[in-house]
Amino acid sequence: MTLRVNGSTRLAGIIGSPIGHTLSPAMHNAVYEHLDLDWVYIPLPVADETDLYQLLGAIRVLPFVGFNVTMPYKQAMLSLCDEVAMLARMAGAVNTVHFEGGRLIGYNTDGRGLLESLSLEAGFDPLGKDIVLVGAGGAAGAAFVSFMLGKARRITVVNRNLDRADELVARMRSHLRVTEAATIETASAESAIASADLIVNATPIGMKDGDPSPVPAAWLKPGQVVADMIYRATETPLQKAAHEAGAVAINGLGMLVSQGALAVDIWSESAQIRTPREVMRAAAEQAMVAMHTKEIDL
């Protein structure tokens, strides 16, 4: 792949910290070339919220089409956008921003990306299902909204800090129609997890070598679907636990690809083009393998 940069090239990127291992530039630049878009996607590491404010000021005067937001700034972006879409407000987090007419418009594509990944990779539909969400941050909020709109029967938020789980469910309470919601501390979650149709890890646990599984294998069972939002070249600890229990396990790569493709759909403002997921996934997989090989060689 050869990046073509000229005087009319538009910018896109990803804001976060740390982002040294992000796959987003590889998959975005590959699909821009495929779609013949005169865009380039770059990593935008930001040390703290003060630097984030300064970066957003620069973005407003540079030729940005939009940008993605990852940890730890998804929730902070809510108050920094000029306008925030309803799904992002409900989720309590922004992961995609469209720079349009000098204004920052915030969206959240995480939940839709997760649903798309679950459907494609595990044949899972949330309608009428019991779901456990492990975690109570921005990613969990986006997942909760999508499962709620997908008419899940019950969503249980499991978190070490029960107050955060309670806050998430309280924020959703007025939107609940057919879905029941509950919270429980991680240490007491065995029964809820064992009876669930789907378990989703929305925490960073499993990202680093040596991390445990956020859910013990003994709590899982055959027939369940287990989705880890984390992606890595090797099996995540949760994937390993799920396989040991005979459950269907997927990692977060499909979600990463789908949410990124949805972001391109938003930025391009074209209803005629559906960003090809297969191009983005192939580039992401290649970059992930290359990164893993480099780590082994070090």
C-alpha positions as a Python dict, from the first residue, in 0.01 Angstrom:
ca = {
    (1, 'M'): (0, 0, 0),
    (2, 'T'): (133, 344, -97),
    (3, 'L'): (-3, 652, 78),
    (4, 'R'): (-78, 936, -162),
    (5, 'V'): (-50, 1269, 16),
    (6, 'N'): (-94, 1600, -165),
    (7, 'G'): (-231, 1948, -113),
    (8, 'S'): (-592, 1832, -114),
    (9, 'T'): (-554, 1528, 115),
    (10, 'R'): (-804, 1517, 403),
    (11, 'L'): (-703, 1392, 747),
    (12, 'A'): (-853, 1135, 983),
    (13, 'G'): (-705, 968, 1288),
    (14, 'I'): (-742, 811, 1628),
    (15, 'I'): (-710, 992, 1962),
    (16, 'G'): (-613, 796, 2272),
    (17, 'S'): (-345, 691, 2516),
    (18, 'P'): (-166, 462, 2477),
    (19, 'I'): (-217, 389, 2106),
    (20, 'G'): (117, 238, 2009),
    (21, 'H'): (-51, -93, 1923),
    (22, 'T'): (-353, 44, 1738),
    (23, 'L'): (-452, -135, 1417),
    (24, 'S'): (-677, 148, 1301),
    (25, 'P'): (-425, 329, 1074),
    (26, 'A'): (-351, 8, 882),
    (27, 'M'): (-714, -85, 822),
    (28, 'H'): (-834, 270, 751),
    (29, 'N'): (-558, 359, 507),
    (30, 'A'): (-612, 28, 324),
    (31, 'V'): (-981, 97, 271),
    (32, 'Y'): (-921, 461, 173),
    (33, 'E'): (-694, 337, -105),
    (34, 'H'): (-952, 73, -203),
    (35, 'L'): (-1228, 337, -223),
    (36, 'D'): (-998, 590, -393),
    (37, 'L'): (-1051, 842, -114),
    (38, 'D'): (-791, 1119, -88),
    (39, 'W'): (-766, 1073, 290),
    (40, 'V'): (-491, 965, 527),
    (41, 'Y'): (-540, 823, 877),
    (42, 'I'): (-285, 890, 1152),
    (43, 'P'): (-240, 804, 1522),
    (44, 'L'): (-292, 1102, 1755),
    (45, 'P'): (-147, 1013, 2097),
    (46, 'V'): (-271, 1249, 2368),
    (47, 'A'): (-115, 1246, 2715),
    (48, 'D'): (-398, 1407, 2913),
    (49, 'E'): (-720, 1606, 2883),
    (50, 'T'): (-534, 1939, 2866),
    (51, 'D'): (-354, 1817, 2555),
    (52, 'L'): (-685, 1684, 2424),
    (53, 'Y'): (-838, 2033, 2437),
    (54, 'Q'): (-539, 2175, 2251),
    (55, 'L'): (-556, 1903, 1986),
    (56, 'L'): (-924, 1967, 1924),
    (57, 'G'): (-845, 2334, 1868),
    (58, 'A'): (-591, 2235, 1603),
    (59, 'I'): (-833, 1989, 1440),
    (60, 'R'): (-1082, 2270, 1387),
    (61, 'V'): (-836, 2456, 1161),
    (62, 'L'): (-686, 2154, 983),
    (63, 'P'): (-842, 1959, 692),
    (64, 'F'): (-987, 1680, 907),
    (65, 'V'): (-1283, 1478, 784),
    (66, 'G'): (-1319, 1314, 1125),
    (67, 'F'): (-1149, 1105, 1390),
    (68, 'N'): (-1198, 812, 1622),
    (69, 'V'): (-1162, 824, 2000),
    (70, 'T'): (-1041, 539, 2219),
    (71, 'M'): (-946, 496, 2585),
    (72, 'P'): (-940, 697, 2802),
    (73, 'Y'): (-1119, 984, 2625),
    (74, 'K'): (-1450, 840, 2499),
    (75, 'Q'): (-1652, 981, 2788),
    (76, 'A'): (-1470, 1316, 2796),
    (77, 'M'): (-1556, 1372, 2427),
    (78, 'L'): (-1927, 1391, 2513),
    (79, 'S'): (-1889, 1744, 2649),
    (80, 'L'): (-1632, 1852, 2390),
    (81, 'C'): (-1844, 1798, 2079),
    (82, 'D'): (-2072, 2067, 1940),
    (83, 'E'): (-2345, 1810, 1885),
    (84, 'V'): (-2384, 1448, 2002),
    (85, 'A'): (-2605, 1185, 1839),
    (86, 'M'): (-2870, 1021, 2056),
    (87, 'L'): (-2705, 676, 2064),
    (88, 'A'): (-2380, 830, 2190),
    (89, 'R'): (-2567, 1028, 2457),
    (90, 'M'): (-2742, 713, 2573),
    (91, 'A'): (-2414, 519, 2576),
    (92, 'G'): (-2238, 797, 2766),
    (93, 'A'): (-1941, 788, 2528),
    (94, 'V'): (-1825, 912, 2188),
    (95, 'N'): (-1590, 702, 1975),
    (96, 'T'): (-1638, 867, 1634),
    (97, 'V'): (-1640, 1238, 1551),
    (98, 'H'): (-1737, 1390, 1217),
    (99, 'F'): (-1587, 1734, 1145),
    (100, 'E'): (-1858, 1903, 943),
    (101, 'G'): (-1903, 2271, 867),
    (102, 'G'): (-1657, 2368, 1139),
    (103, 'R'): (-1846, 2166, 1400),
    (104, 'L'): (-1758, 1844, 1584),
    (105, 'I'): (-2045, 1594, 1565),
    (106, 'G'): (-2010, 1299, 1805),
    (107, 'Y'): (-2130, 944, 1740),
    (108, 'N'): (-2086, 602, 1894),
    (109, 'T'): (-2034, 312, 1653),
    (110, 'D'): (-1907, 62, 1914),
    (111, 'G'): (-2243, -96, 1992),
    (112, 'R'): (-2345, -134, 1629),
    (113, 'G'): (-2000, -273, 1553),
    (114, 'L'): (-2039, -531, 1830),
    (115, 'L'): (-2383, -639, 1704),
    (116, 'E'): (-2252, -674, 1350),
    (117, 'S'): (-1957, -881, 1470),
    (118, 'L'): (-2177, -1108, 1685),
    (119, 'S'): (-2413, -1168, 1394),
    (120, 'L'): (-2140, -1241, 1139),
    (121, 'E'): (-1907, -1446, 1359),
    (122, 'A'): (-2142, -1620, 1602),
    (123, 'G'): (-2488, -1597, 1445),
    (124, 'F'): (-2608, -1419, 1760),
    (125, 'D'): (-2923, -1204, 1777),
    (126, 'P'): (-2997, -1031, 2112),
    (127, 'L'): (-3376, -1060, 2073),
    (128, 'G'): (-3514, -1232, 2382),
    (129, 'K'): (-3170, -1329, 2515),
    (130, 'D'): (-3009, -1301, 2860),
    (131, 'I'): (-2686, -1103, 2838),
    (132, 'V'): (-2409, -1030, 3089),
    (133, 'L'): (-2188, -726, 3039),
    (134, 'V'): (-1861, -735, 3233),
    (135, 'G'): (-1757, -373, 3285),
    (136, 'A'): (-1940, -43, 3324),
    (137, 'G'): (-1741, 208, 3118),
    (138, 'G'): (-1804, 369, 2780),
    (139, 'A'): (-1773, 43, 2583),
    (140, 'A'): (-2020, -130, 2815),
    (141, 'G'): (-2261, 163, 2777),
    (142, 'A'): (-2251, 137, 2398),
    (143, 'A'): (-2310, -239, 2414),
    (144, 'F'): (-2598, -193, 2661),
    (145, 'V'): (-2775, 51, 2428),
    (146, 'S'): (-2746, -181, 2128),
    (147, 'F'): (-2866, -487, 2320),
    (148, 'M'): (-3154, -287, 2466),
    (149, 'L'): (-3258, -163, 2121),
    (150, 'G'): (-3219, -522, 2002),
    (151, 'K'): (-3482, -621, 2261),
    (152, 'A'): (-3270, -846, 2481),
    (153, 'R'): (-3476, -1007, 2758),
    (154, 'R'): (-3234, -917, 3036),
    (155, 'I'): (-2901, -732, 3064),
    (156, 'T'): (-2694, -778, 3379),
    (157, 'V'): (-2401, -541, 3431),
    (158, 'V'): (-2119, -704, 3630),
    (159, 'N'): (-1851, -480, 3776),
    (160, 'R'): (-1606, -474, 4066),
    (161, 'N'): (-1736, -126, 4155),
    (162, 'L'): (-2110, -173, 4193),
    (163, 'D'): (-2173, 203, 4206),
    (164, 'R'): (-2049, 239, 3847),
    (165, 'A'): (-2271, -46, 3732),
    (166, 'D'): (-2569, 112, 3911),
    (167, 'E'): (-2494, 447, 3744),
    (168, 'L'): (-2494, 285, 3400),
    (169, 'V'): (-2828, 110, 3453),
    (170, 'A'): (-2981, 423, 3608),
    (171, 'R'): (-2885, 620, 3296),
    (172, 'M'): (-3065, 362, 3080),
    (173, 'R'): (-3370, 316, 3302),
    (174, 'S'): (-3598, 563, 3124),
    (175, 'H'): (-3526, 397, 2788),
    (176, 'L'): (-3602, 42, 2900),
    (177, 'R'): (-3916, -108, 2748),
    (178, 'V'): (-3907, -486, 2708),
    (179, 'T'): (-3561, -536, 2858),
    (180, 'E'): (-3496, -602, 3227),
    (181, 'A'): (-3174, -469, 3379),
    (182, 'A'): (-2976, -564, 3688),
    (183, 'T'): (-2634, -510, 3843),
    (184, 'I'): (-2409, -738, 4045),
    (185, 'E'): (-2056, -733, 4183),
    (186, 'T'): (-1801, -944, 3997),
    (187, 'A'): (-1735, -1175, 4291),
    (188, 'S'): (-2104, -1270, 4312),
    (189, 'A'): (-2169, -1308, 3940),
    (190, 'E'): (-2128, -1684, 3892),
    (191, 'S'): (-2499, -1765, 3871),
    (192, 'A'): (-2579, -1475, 3637),
    (193, 'I'): (-2290, -1566, 3405),
    (194, 'A'): (-2369, -1938, 3405),
    (195, 'S'): (-2730, -1873, 3299),
    (196, 'A'): (-2656, -1613, 3029),
    (197, 'D'): (-2683, -1667, 2654),
    (198, 'L'): (-2406, -1413, 2590),
    (199, 'I'): (-2119, -1284, 2803),
    (200, 'V'): (-1931, -972, 2686),
    (201, 'N'): (-1603, -850, 2830),
    (202, 'A'): (-1606, -469, 2808),
    (203, 'T'): (-1302, -419, 3033),
    (204, 'P'): (-929, -395, 2944),
    (205, 'I'): (-856, -717, 3138),
    (206, 'G'): (-677, -950, 2901),
    (207, 'M'): (-490, -686, 2704),
    (208, 'K'): (-157, -747, 2873),
    (209, 'D'): (39, -1070, 2889),
    (210, 'G'): (-19, -1235, 3225),
    (211, 'D'): (-370, -1093, 3269),
    (212, 'P'): (-625, -1344, 3404),
    (213, 'S'): (-958, -1410, 3237),
    (214, 'P'): (-1222, -1165, 3366),
    (215, 'V'): (-1455, -1467, 3389),
    (216, 'P'): (-1341, -1807, 3525),
    (217, 'A'): (-1381, -2100, 3285),
    (218, 'A'): (-1579, -2284, 3555),
    (219, 'W'): (-1853, -2021, 3529),
    (220, 'L'): (-1903, -2079, 3155),
    (221, 'K'): (-2084, -2360, 2976),
    (222, 'P'): (-2131, -2514, 2630),
    (223, 'G'): (-2375, -2335, 2403),
    (224, 'Q'): (-2300, -1986, 2533),
    (225, 'V'): (-2150, -1711, 2317),
    (226, 'V'): (-1856, -1529, 2476),
    (227, 'A'): (-1738, -1202, 2320),
    (228, 'D'): (-1418, -1030, 2425),
    (229, 'M'): (-1386, -668, 2308),
    (230, 'I'): (-1008, -711, 2331),
    (231, 'Y'): (-820, -819, 2019),
    (232, 'R'): (-471, -967, 1995),
    (233, 'A'): (-280, -1204, 1768),
    (234, 'T'): (-303, -1484, 2024),
    (235, 'E'): (-608, -1605, 2213),
    (236, 'T'): (-724, -1374, 2490),
    (237, 'P'): (-754, -1527, 2839),
    (238, 'L'): (-1134, -1507, 2811),
    (239, 'Q'): (-1136, -1680, 2473),
    (240, 'K'): (-922, -1957, 2619),
    (241, 'A'): (-1158, -1997, 2916),
    (242, 'A'): (-1459, -2004, 2683),
    (243, 'H'): (-1304, -2270, 2461),
    (244, 'E'): (-1221, -2480, 2767),
    (245, 'A'): (-1589, -2462, 2864),
    (246, 'G'): (-1711, -2553, 2515),
    (247, 'A'): (-1860, -2209, 2446),
    (248, 'V'): (-1843, -2014, 2119),
    (249, 'A'): (-1575, -1746, 2157),
    (250, 'I'): (-1491, -1438, 1950),
    (251, 'N'): (-1248, -1155, 2014),
    (252, 'G'): (-1279, -784, 1945),
    (253, 'L'): (-1122, -771, 1599),
    (254, 'G'): (-1456, -803, 1419),
    (255, 'M'): (-1601, -527, 1636),
    (256, 'L'): (-1298, -305, 1566),
    (257, 'V'): (-1340, -354, 1193),
    (258, 'S'): (-1717, -296, 1195),
    (259, 'Q'): (-1708, 16, 1412),
    (260, 'G'): (-1427, 156, 1196),
    (261, 'A'): (-1621, 86, 877),
    (262, 'L'): (-1927, 256, 1023),
    (263, 'A'): (-1709, 561, 1098),
    (264, 'V'): (-1598, 575, 732),
    (265, 'D'): (-1965, 551, 629),
    (266, 'I'): (-2039, 855, 847),
    (267, 'W'): (-1742, 1061, 725),
    (268, 'S'): (-1801, 987, 356),
    (269, 'E'): (-2168, 1093, 384),
    (270, 'S'): (-2249, 859, 98),
    (271, 'A'): (-2548, 630, 119),
    (272, 'Q'): (-2429, 466, -203),
    (273, 'I'): (-2116, 308, -55),
    (274, 'R'): (-2099, 52, 225),
    (275, 'T'): (-1739, 49, 342),
    (276, 'P'): (-1598, -299, 266),
    (277, 'R'): (-1530, -475, 594),
    (278, 'E'): (-1323, -750, 429),
    (279, 'V'): (-1061, -497, 310),
    (280, 'M'): (-1029, -347, 657),
    (281, 'R'): (-1015, -686, 830),
    (282, 'A'): (-744, -821, 601),
    (283, 'A'): (-528, -512, 665),
    (284, 'A'): (-591, -530, 1042),
    (285, 'E'): (-502, -899, 1058),
    (286, 'Q'): (-182, -841, 862),
    (287, 'A'): (-81, -553, 1089),
    (288, 'M'): (-163, -753, 1402),
    (289, 'V'): (51, -1049, 1292),
    (290, 'A'): (339, -816, 1200),
    (291, 'M'): (317, -646, 1540),
    (292, 'H'): (310, -978, 1723),
    (293, 'T'): (610, -1105, 1525),
    (294, 'K'): (804, -790, 1612),
    (295, 'E'): (725, -832, 1983),
    (296, 'I'): (853, -1191, 1973),
    (297, 'D'): (1173, -1082, 1799),
    (298, 'L'): (1249, -809, 2054),
}
